[in-house]
Amino acid sequence: MRILVCVKHVPDTTEVRFDPATAELKVRQAPTKINNYDENALEAGVVLRGALGAEVVVGCVGPAEASKTVKEAVAMGADRGVLVTGPWAGELDAAGTARVLAGLATAEGPFDLVLAGDVSEDGYHSLVPGLVASYLSVPFVRGVSALDGGTGTVAVDRAVDGAVESYTVALPAVLSVTTAINTPRTVTKLQVMKVSMSKVATRSAADVGVDEASLAPQAAATRLVAVRPAATPRRSEVVSGEPDDIVATVIARIDEAGVLA
Amino acid sequence: MSALVVVEPGHDAQTLVELARPVSTTVDVVVLGESGEQAAGADSTVVVTADGCGCGEATAALVAELVGAKGADLLVLASTERLREVAALLTARLDAACAPDAVALGRTDEGLTADRLLYGGVAIGTLALQRPVAIVTAAVKPSAGGGAPAPVQTMAAPCIEGKTLTGRTAVADEGGLANADRVVAFGRGVRTHDDIAMVRALADALGAELGCSRPIVDDLKWLDLPHQVGLTGTTVKPQLYVAVGISGQIQHLVGMRESKLIISINNNASAPIFEASDVAVVADLYEVVPRLAQALAARSA
C-alpha cells in the first residue's frame, strides 16, 4: 500500500499582523510551521502503515523554505518527502495548489490513499483535498474522524452537521481528516535535524506535468486584489484589585447592559 | 447575472439571498432535502429531493445540473460541513472560482469579487473571481419556521462508484451555542479537567451555554467540537460573552467579536482578548470565577 500525505507550509497566523500605516499584511515576517491539521493526516497515515504495511510519502507544494516542513513530516514518521517548488509557489490559489498536488500524486504514484488535513490554518478554504480527488477522478470524504484500513478499501466515519456518517470507500481515494481522528506524535528539533536531506526530493512544476505559465496569478481562479483590517478594537474598561470588588464591578456592568433579561 | 442559492432543510435562506442580490438580477433558491419553505426575497424556491444516497459527489452532480439548467453564473452554498465538501467538488467540476465563507460580494469592471477573512481573521481580503462561474459559501441561520412550503421536485443523483454509505447516526445537538443569549467560554487558563466544573457553575449562574477555545478541543480533547467558539467551531453572537482564561487568538476572536457585552478574565494584562472586550478583568480566574458564580447564584436564589 502507498499513502501520500499532503502537508502545507504555513505562516503562524497568530503572528500575522495588519499594518495600518502601509495597509498591508505582515505575513513574511511571521514564523512558519507545518499546518496543524496536516499533522493529524500524517499521524493517520503512519498509524495505517503500522496496521497494513505501507510506504508513507509526504507531498508539499510551496516555497523552497517549505523543505523545513517536509523534513519535520519525515521526522514524524513518513518514509520520504517530495516538495514541488518554483517561483510561482508563493501565490497559488487552492485550484493551482491542487493541480500541482494531483500532478505530484500521478508522477510519484500511483497511490492507494491520499490524506490531508480538512483545512489550512492560513487560508481556511478547505478546498484543496476535494479538488485533488476531483482532478484524480477518485472518491473523496471530508471531515474524517475515524479511519480503518482493509484490503482495497477503507472504512471511515465523518461528522456532518448533526450526524456521523460511515462510509466504505474503495481505493484509490482522497480523505481529509479532522483533529478528532488522533493526537499527532511530537518530534524534537534534534529529530528534525537528523533527517537526511536525501529523503526530501525537490521537483519543479514541469517535473509533475504542470505548465508553469498556468500557475501565474492572472491565470488563477481567484486572486487577492485588496486587504483591509477586519475589526476595530473595543474600548475596554480594565478591572483589577480585590476579588470581591472585581465581582461587584462585573455584576454592575452586566446589569447596566441589561443582558440577563 | 443569475444566482442560485443552495441550502438544506431548516435553514433560513434569506441571508444568502441578500448576499447574492446586489450582484444578481435573479436569485433562485434550492433546498436540498425532503421539504422546505419559500425563501424571503428570492425569485423562486424549489425543494429538490435526490433519489440517491446524498453523498457529496452525487450532490455535486445534481447541483451542477441545476446550475446548467438555470444558466447561473453565481452559486451560493450554505457553509455547512456537507456543503463545504460539495463546494470543493463543484469547483473542480465547473472549473469555477471559489471563495469559501464570503462575507460580501461586489462587482468591478473586471468581474465579480468576494470578501472573506484572511489568516484566521486578522484582515478581510477582496478576491477577484476570475472564472465564468463563481462559487461562494456563507454562514446561514436556522429557520424560525412558519414559512409557506415550497414545491418539491425529485431528481436523479447517481452516486460515485466506490463510495458506499453504510450508516448514519444522529448526534445529539449538545451545543445550543450558535443561538445562545449568553455564553461562558474557557481556554487554557483553566488548568485541569476538574476545574471545568468551576466554569460550568458560572455558566449555570448566568443561564449561559458553555463554550471553549480551540486548544481545549484540539489539543486537550476535554470538550467536543460543538462547544468550540471560533473559526473552526461555532460563531456566536450572544448578549453576554464571558471569556475565562482565553488568551484571544484571532481565530477565537472571529467567532465571538459580534457579541453585545464581552467580559474577559485573564491574569495576563496584555492578552489579546482584552482588545476585543468591554470589561477587561486582569486577575487570577481561580479567585474571581467562583466568587462571581456564588454572588450571581445567591442573588437569583
Interface residues (C-beta under 8 A of the other chain):
Chain A: P11 T13 T14 V16 R17 F18 L25 V27 N36 A94 A95 A98 V119 E121 D122 Y124 H125 S126 L127 V128 P129 G130 L131 A133 S134 Y135 V138 P139 F140 V141 R142 G143 A155 A159 V160 D161 G162 A163 V164 E165 S166 Y167 T168 V169 A170 A173 T178 T179 A180 T183 Q218 A220 A221 T222 R223 L224 V225 A226 V227 R228 P229 A230 A231 P233 R234 R235 S236 E237 V238 V239 S240 G241 P243 D244 I246 V247 A248 T249 V250 I251 R253 I254 A257 V259 L260
Chain B: E8 C55 G56 E57 T80 E81 R82 R84 E85 A87 A88 L89 T91 A92 R93 D95 A96 A97 C98 A99 P100 D101 T113 L117 L118 Y119 G120 G121 V122 A123 I124 G125 T126 L127 A128 L129 Q130 R131 I160 E161 G162 K163 T164 L165 T166 G167 R168 T169 A170 V171 D173 D181 R182 L206 G207 V217 D218 K221 D224 L225 L231 T232 Q239 L240 Q249 I250 Q251 L253 V254 R257 K260 L261 I262 I263 S264 A269 F274 E275 A276 S277 D278 V279 A280 V281 V282 A283 E287 V288 R291 L292 A295 L296 R299
